[in-house]
Amino acid sequence: MTLLIVTLSQALPTAATLCAGVLSNDGRTALQSVEAPLALLPTPSGTEIVAVVPASRLSWHRLALPRGALKGGLFQEGSTGRLRAVLDGLLEDRLLDDTSQLHFAIEPQPLLNEPVWVAACDRAWLHAWLEALTQAGRPAARIVPELAPPPGDAAGSASLHVIGTPDHAQLMLVGADGVTLLPLSVATVALIAWPEEAVVLAEPAVAALAEHFFNRSATLQTAPERWLAAAQSGWDMAQFDLLYNRSTRTRKHLSALVSSFFRAPRWRAARWATVALVVVNLAGLQAWAWRERSALAAQRAAIQGTLIATFPDVRVVVDAPVQMARALADLQRRNGAASTADLETMLAQFQAAAPDTPAPAAIEYVAGELRLKGLDPAASALTGVSSRLQPQGYSARLEADTLVMKEERRP
């Protein structure tokens, strides 16, 4: 699946505001770095837009939510307002701005009854950018922070990011205290309590400066690589008032999964395996169908052979069972033997099935159909007569005071 990762600018959006971003066809490697106004950003067919909130626009807070605040799902319908009110109350004294002017987002997959990370940013600024992306025909499918603290108190996951230019270098410390953005200087390095085992990541322009200040080798990481790493995280800041309804989010997620499966290089082996499995199953179904057709054709040939061998006068076989029944009935009539469709045979079968039935007022027999008139439909002797005649090859039904009986034609 192709990703366009757009880093939102510090300023409010305008038609001429340049946005930096990166285009990737697998979500892991940069295909193209871009910097252009929103309307000119490349969007190949099937591209998913990921908006990155810069670290300088976010503040991080570690909160112990009241017990049960996240119970039953983080954003189930009807629970977002209550959870937002809880966050407003907990952060009211920690923030300089009014909580109504801020957008909050909770870390992905928070643990119940454990402290969670909450990101806060200017609500009007974020809404303005999302609206600008939508108007430019590039709506954001996800919103992710540029850098996020590790879950829990994982100090061992701390990292130092040095960005900018030699004349304006900045340090971003990611650790158990959240994400802290500071100017890179001797005083800053001396004052901050950074873990000795922290990884140092630096952009190429300030890599030498980072190694000088921290007295260790720095791993090169360009800005597009940092944005790609942000897009791979589980974060989605589209929460609370930015939360899509459940069905829309489900459709979006399924669409992204399907698109990723059919396009992402990492799924190439799975795609080939799926194609091979489908081909093998189709070949198996064709072989099974051919075998069944052959068996059915053999059965039909055997029935036709039996018909022709038994009744040589039959030259053309259209429906072997029906033709055999007719030929047998004709043979019985020529020999004076009663067939199953004769009046005597049918009366005998009815008498055996309902021996206590009073004599009918009239008997009518036409073309293999027997009608016994003047019977009492409520008589106990007629109860279940149809089920008793069926094993003998006859059907029977009551029409008012008349019982209609005829031979069933079976294939």
Secondary structure as UniProt FT lines:
FT   STRAND          3..7
FT   TURN            15..16
FT   STRAND          19..24
FT   STRAND          32..36
FT   HELIX           38..40
FT   TURN            45..46
FT   STRAND          48..53
FT   HELIX           55..57
FT   STRAND          59..63
FT   TURN            67..72
FT   TURN            74..75
FT   TURN            77..79
FT   HELIX           80..91
FT   TURN            92..94
FT   HELIX           99..101
FT   STRAND          102..106
FT   TURN            112..113
FT   STRAND          116..122
FT   HELIX           123..135
FT   TURN            136..137
FT   STRAND          142..145
FT   TURN            152..153
FT   HELIX           155..157
FT   STRAND          159..165
FT   TURN            166..167
FT   STRAND          168..175
FT   TURN            176..177
FT   STRAND          178..183
FT   HELIX           186..191
FT   TURN            196..197
FT   STRAND          199..202
FT   HELIX           204..206
FT   HELIX           207..214
FT   STRAND          219..220
FT   HELIX           223..231
FT   HELIX           240..242
FT   HELIX           246..263
FT   HELIX           265..267
FT   HELIX           268..310
FT   TURN            312..313
FT   HELIX           320..334
FT   TURN            335..336
FT   TURN            340..341
FT   HELIX           343..353
FT   TURN            355..356
FT   STRAND          362..366
FT   TURN            367..368
FT   STRAND          369..373
FT   TURN            377..378
FT   HELIX           380..382
FT   TURN            383..384
FT   HELIX           385..389
FT   HELIX           390..392
FT   STRAND          394..399
FT   TURN            400..401
FT   STRAND          402..407
//
